[in-house]
């Protein structure tokens, strides 16, 4: 099993540097990065942990990372800004 006290680090293809698992799990406005399962797939205990702990909706989102168009992203950000 994954030892939560130990920082797990890998190279992020999006950022070009090293990040730990906690960054990946909260990178996208508090939600897991869309590439989390792809990046951590080589570490079976992490993949198993993610599949057990993430809500079903997040797992579906991560397994089918359909890219969103730019306008949808902008409109979602505007909607979130209205709620402040």
C-alpha positions in Angstrom: 0.0 0.0 0.0 1.1 3.6 -0.5 2.7 5.2 2.5 0.9 8.6 2.9 3.7 10.0 4.9 6.1 9.5 2.0 6.0 12.1 -0.8 5.6 10.4 -4.1 7.2 12.4 -6.9 7.3 12.2 -10.6 8.0 14.4 -13.6 4.9 16.3 -14.8 4.6 16.4 -18.6 2.4 19.5 -18.4 4.7 21.5 -16.2 8.1 20.0 -17.1 9.2 19.6 -13.5 8.8 17.3 -10.6 5.5 17.3 -8.6 4.2 15.1 -5.8 0.9 13.2 -5.9 -0.9 15.7 -3.7 -0.3 18.4 -6.3 -1.8 16.2 -9.0 -4.9 15.5 -6.9 -5.7 19.2 -6.4 -4.3 20.8 -9.5 -7.5 21.5 -11.4 -9.5 23.9 -9.1 -9.3 21.3 -6.3 -10.0 18.4 -8.6 -7.5 15.9 -9.9 -5.5 16.8 -13.0 -7.0 15.2 -16.1 -3.8 13.3 -16.6 -3.4 11.9 -13.1 -4.3 8.3 -14.0 -2.1 8.4 -17.1 0.9 9.8 -15.2 0.7 7.6 -12.2 -0.3 4.4 -14.1 3.3 3.1 -13.8 2.9 3.1 -10.0 0.3 0.3 -9.4 -0.3 1.1 -5.6 -1.1 4.7 -6.5 -3.5 3.7 -9.3 -5.3 1.3 -6.9 -5.5 4.0 -4.2 -7.0 6.5 -6.7 -9.5 4.0 -8.0 -10.6 3.2 -4.4 -10.8 6.7 -3.1 -12.0 9.0 -5.9 -15.7 9.4 -6.5 -17.1 7.6 -9.5 -17.7 10.8 -11.4 -14.0 11.8 -11.1 -12.9 8.3 -12.2 -15.0 8.6 -15.3 -13.6 12.1 -16.0 -10.1 10.8 -15.7 -10.6 7.7 -17.7 -12.2 9.6 -20.6 -10.1 12.8 -20.7 -12.0 14.5 -23.5 -10.4 17.9 -23.9 -12.8 20.8 -23.4 -12.8 23.7 -25.9 -11.4 27.0 -24.7 -14.8 28.8 -24.7 -16.3 26.2 -22.3 -13.3 26.7 -19.9 -13.7 30.5 -20.0 -17.5 30.3 -19.4 -17.0 27.9 -16.5 -14.4 30.2 -14.9 -16.8 33.2 -15.3 -19.6 31.2 -13.7 -17.3 30.3 -10.7 -16.4 34.0 -10.5 -20.0 35.1 -10.2 -20.5 33.0 -7.1 -17.9 34.9 -5.1 
